[in-house]
Amino acid sequence: MPQKRPHVLLKFFSLFSVVRGYNILLLAVAQYLAAIYMLDGSRSLSAVFFDYKLMLIVLSSATAIAAGYIINNFYDRKKDFINRPQKAMIDSMVSDRTKLLVVAITATLALGMASLVSYRALLFFGAYIVAMCLYSAFLRRFTILSNMVSSFLVVTPFLA
């Protein structure tokens, strides 16, 4: 039994590397800072932090972006073995089947949380997830279009 734990722990860290958890955490902090300083300066900090709709939007953004990172990793795995072999070896500890299962779960969670906010949030995050899938599967092959779409996808969570 002790032999299994390090293996599972390595897979967890591999998945964390794939979803770039540190980037998602920074995005969540940036969304809260935008809500505090740019959107509604009249509300207190506690009112902003405990606003359940804002919390659901931030969590929906985080889970949708995690799904996007996994999808991107799935399509870029051959290129990553050439450009970043050490990171690619760590990322490959989790099977493609598991990655796709995690994508399905995180995308469903993102849409579920967005539906608790409003139908517009559900439509927004549904379109966002589809756009990330289209980018990873097809659009990244076209250099100029790829740069424009990826820039748009980076700032899109702030529009939520």
Buried (B, 14 or more C-beta within 10 A) or exposed (E): EEEEEEEEEEBEBBBBBBBBBEEBEEBBEEBBEEBBEEEEEEEEEEEBEEBEEBBBBBBBBBBBBBBBBBBBBBBBBEEBBEEEEEBBEBBBBBEEEBBEEBBEEBBEBBBBBBBBBEEEBBEBBBEBBEBBBEBBEEBBEEEEEBEEBBEEBEEBBBEB
